[in-house]
Amino acid sequence: MGNEQAKLSPEDLRELEQSTYFDKRELQKWFREFMKDCPSGSLSKDDFIRIYQQFFPDGDPSQFASHVFKKFDTNSDGCISFKEFIVALSITSKGSLDEKLDWAFSLYDLDGDGFISSTEMLSITTSIYEMVGNLFFLPKDEDTPQKLVNKIFSQMDKDKDGRLTRQEFKEGSKMDTLIVQALSIDYNQNQKLENK
């Protein structure tokens, strides 16, 4: 996609209608908002982190936002194009529970080897704790990232090999009502990107 595009080309629009859960009208609206907030046609990592900072002003979302940015930036060029943004948004906001869990699994699988190690889980969990700060009261067995990782692995790592397969992660997540509820939220499709 060109950086200064004022609207989606018919080809891009058709491709995105087929590869996302958004219809033509929604795609055009999201594109206008994206271009208004990202006139260059792409979203930098620094801008992405700034957006997260607006939502989590009392914590430090930089590490978690960096992990999510890497997941959105599918071609690893250091910026998020509209296409990358809308495809990820489609899955995370309108996808099925299984699609959302697949997306979450790949977020936690930092090295892309098809497993989530306790080190990877700890990295993501620590970044989440840093992001939310002291917004939530946590039970004693989850009040540190390490305790939470230990609890997750004791519940999900069925074969006790120290790593979670995609199946273990998805089955374990489906057994946790809080995870299911969080992933079942339908995000408002009219929500704008926050101004940077």
N, C-alpha and C positions, 0 to 999 in steps of 0.2 A: 504494500500500500504506500502511496506517496505521502510525504509528510504534510503537504498543504492541501490535501483533499477536503473539499467542502461537503461532499456526500459520498456515500458508498457507490461503487460501480455496480451495475446490474449483475456482473459475474460474481463479485464479492458478496453481494446481498444473497444471491441464490446459494452460494457455497455455505454461507453462515446460517441460512434458513435450514439447510440440510444437516449441518453439523452441530447445531445448538437447539435449545428448546424455545428460542425466541422467534416470534413472527416478524414479518417485514416491518411493521409499524414500530414494534419494540426495538428492533435493531437500529432503525433510523434514529429513533429518539436517543438510545444509548450512544450512538455514534456522535450525534450533535453535542451531547453533554461531554463526552470524552474529548472531542475536539475543542470545546469551550475551555475545559480545564487543562487540556494538554495540546495547545495549538501546534506544537511541533509534530504531532501525530504519534508521539510515544511518551511513555511514562518512565522517568529515570528511577533508579533505586533510591536515590536521596528523596525524591518527591514522594515515592511510595511510602518510605519510612515516615515522612512528615504527615502524610494522611493518617497513618496509624497513631502518630503522636497526638493528633487532634482527638482521637477516640479514647486514648489512654494517657491523659495528661499527668496522672499521678504515678505512672510507672515508666519503665523504659522498654518500649516495644521494638527497639532497633534490631535485636537479634531475631525475634520472631518474624518481624516484617521482612527481614533478609531471607529467612527460610521460605516464606510465602512468595516473595519476589522471585526467588530461584525457580519455584514451582510454576509460577505464571509465565516466566520467561523461557518458553519451551525451546526456542532456538539459541539460547545462551548468548545473545548479542549484547546483553547489558541494559536492555530496555524492554518495556512491555508495549507491544503494538496494540491497536484496537482489537485485532483478531485474537491475539493471545488473551487479552483481557476478557473479551466477551465469551470465549470458549470456556475459560475457567469459571467465570461468573455463572454461566449456564449450568455447569455441573454443580457448583457449590450452592446455588440458589434454587434451581429447579430440577436437579437430577434426582434419581431414585436414591433410596437409602444405600443400596449397594454401590451405586456410582460415587456417592459422597464418601463412602468408606474406602473405596479404591483410591480416590483422590487423597484422602487423609493418609492412607497407608503410604502412598508415594511421597507425601510430605515428610513423614517420619523416617522413611527409608533414605537417609541422607546420601549414602554412597551408591544407591541404585542397584544393590546386589540381590534384591528380591526378598530381603529379610529386614526386620527391625531389631537391631541389637539393643541391649540395655544402655549402652553408651549413646546411641542415637536417640533413644527415648528420653534419656536424661538431658541431652542437649535441647531437644524441643520443649520438654517439660520445664526446664530451668528458664528458657526464654519466655514461656507463658507466665510463669510465676513473676519474672521480672517485669513483664508487660502489665499485668493486672495489679501489681503492688499489693497493698493490703485491702483491696476492695471486698474480699470475701473472707468469711470465717471458715477455716478448714478443720475437719476432724483431725484428731491427734495422729492418726495413721496416714494422713495425707498433708501434713503441715510443712513438709519440705519436699523439694522435687525428688530426692532420692527415696524417701518413704513412699511417695506415690508410684514411682517406677517399680519399686519392690512389690507393692501391692498389685499393680497391673500385671507384672510378670508372674506373680504367684497365681493369679486368676486366669491369665490367658495362655501362658506358655505350657501347653498341655503335655508336650513331650520332654519338658524340662531341659532343653538343649541350650538355653540362654539366648534364644532369639525367637522372634515371632514371625511365622509365615503369614502371608496375606490371609489365608483361611483362618488361622488362629486369631489374628487381629480382628477380622470381620465378625467371626462368631462371638468372640469375647465382647466386642463393642455392642453387638446386638443384645447381649444379655444385660447390659448396663442401661437402665432406663434413662439416666441423665444424658448419656451420649446419644441415644436414639432420639430423645426429645430435642436436643440441641441440633442434631443433623436434620430433623424433620421440619424445622422452621422454614417457612416460605418467606424469603426476603422480599421486601417491597420492590417490585421491578421498576418503580418510578424513582427510586432513591438515586440522587445525584452523587457523583464524585464530589468530595469536599473540595472547596477552593484551597489552593495551596498558599 
